[in-house]
Amino acid sequence: MRALHQQLRAAIVEGRLKPGLRLPPTRSLAALYGVSRNTAVATYDLLLSEGYLSARRGAGTYVATALPQPVERKTPAADPATDSRLNAFWRSFSMPVAGTSRSSPAYDFRLGLPEIRYFPFAIWRRLSARALRSIAKPPVVREHPQGRTALREAIAKHVSFARAVACRAEDILVTTGAQQAFDLLARVLVTPRRTVVAVEDPGYARLRAAFAAAGAKIVPVPVDDEGLMVERLPRAAKVICVTPSHQFPLGTPMSMGRRAALLEFAQARGAAVIEDDYDGEFRFGGRPLDALQTLDRAASVFYVGTFSKSLFPAIRLGFVVSPPWARHALVTAKQITDWHCGVLTQDTLAAFIAEGHLARHVRKMRQIYGRRREMLLSCLQKDFAGWLRPIAPEAGLHMAALTDTAFDSDAFVKRAEQSKVGVSSLRPFYAGRPAKSGLVFGYGTIDESAIREGLANLRRLSRT
Ligand SMILES: Cc1ncc(COP(=O)(O)O)c(C=O)c1O
């Protein structure tokens, strides 16, 4: 009885069993812990007498709402910044954790958020129910980490058609969003403290973080109107990460000349290129330049795609099109990380693509985003002339607007927040010294009238 009593008391004192929680009846407790019913009764009685439990006649036994002792910890809380049990990287690394707030600003120009209101959830629900019915049949098997064949086939068709990416189902690894693709690539390509990884500056912090956590030497390389300045790449670069369709966050596409130069560099130096095509499906006119993967003749390029923008981020599905030499390593890395992506969402997405719903949804959203882009661009050009210089994006769901370097964009963004406008400063996207100053506007989740009103708020702020 002592052991059970101590166990339950510790769970209550440490808060694992919350005040007010209903405990199982003594018969179930006895069965659960393999003790006699008498022992279970005696344990509850003792905890009741100590004040840890309360009993309500005929209604069961509960954890007391007012506990007899203050919660005491045996050891003082560790400080994550100094605790030597963490490795050196995690002792010093920190970045904002997403999803801590459910609220959104009234005028929401935040980045990376697509429109969810037009998503065909009824279709998704039907396909998901069908997928569940087929999963529910025996035998139970362990799935292949590379991803469901039907989904890989659907993705291969989709990217060959939409982005002219040359691939077959066997070249594809299904991942938990693009972020896991970065993480797995970092695991298989980086030798800690040796591998030099070049990243765009400004660029995507979560990609930098995945490579830094794997022990890479990160070298930020500047970006100009033509994309990554290939001539500024360090000679030792073994991995080069780029966003050629729509530079993140400036929005310019990488020029054809730079694409060719980058591939030449990679081929000559035996480097790998990671092409992050996070929102390239949404193009607003003009023929897209060929993907690096399409132009690659030396099996240097990993093409990373995601469904976070074309569907929505909570779906957590993305993929890598891998050259053959890395495929086995990536698939095995996926297996040791999380075995494989959830089969229900994979099968639902496979049917969603195969039945043409993805292409239809992207077509519809492209028009909606196109109108938002127009509205944002024309308002910025008209009402902010002389202050903001928008970079008109040919693709994607956000737009950068440059200012004089003297402009304190961080302070402005804080003031904007108080006026219910969520907009980003360009400065935090730089890993090195910021070369440009400005603001970045997402237009994925804000409709045209809100764009107008939100910008009017900003305009007022800029005058005060
Ligand atoms: C530059 C860039 N790459 C990749 C991603 C995709 O992220 P995930 O697929 O992990 O949601 C994002 C998302 O916002 C992004 O901004």
PDBQT file of the ligand as one rigid body, heavy atoms in Angstrom, charges set to zero:
ROOT
HETATM    1  C1  LIG A 501      10.588  30.413 -46.950  1.00  0.00    +0.000 C 
HETATM    2  C2  LIG A 501       9.724  29.323 -46.451  1.00  0.00    +0.000 A 
HETATM    3  N1  LIG A 501      10.078  28.057 -46.696  1.00  0.00    +0.000 NA
HETATM    4  C3  LIG A 501       9.315  27.031 -46.295  1.00  0.00    +0.000 A 
HETATM    5  C4  LIG A 501       8.152  27.248 -45.614  1.00  0.00    +0.000 A 
HETATM    6  C5  LIG A 501       7.247  26.060 -45.352  1.00  0.00    +0.000 C 
HETATM    7  O1  LIG A 501       7.026  25.671 -44.148  1.00  0.00    +0.000 OA
HETATM    8  P1  LIG A 501       6.242  24.327 -43.788  1.00  0.00    +0.000 P 
HETATM    9  O2  LIG A 501       5.997  23.523 -45.027  1.00  0.00    +0.000 OA
HETATM   10  O3  LIG A 501       7.126  23.640 -42.849  1.00  0.00    +0.000 OA
HETATM   11  O4  LIG A 501       4.960  24.787 -43.202  1.00  0.00    +0.000 OA
HETATM   12  C6  LIG A 501       7.752  28.540 -45.283  1.00  0.00    +0.000 A 
HETATM   13  C7  LIG A 501       6.547  28.755 -44.493  1.00  0.00    +0.000 C 
HETATM   14  O5  LIG A 501       6.131  29.800 -44.137  1.00  0.00    +0.000 OA
HETATM   15  C8  LIG A 501       8.558  29.613 -45.742  1.00  0.00    +0.000 A 
HETATM   16  O6  LIG A 501       8.205  30.869 -45.495  1.00  0.00    +0.000 OA
ENDROOT
TORSDOF 0
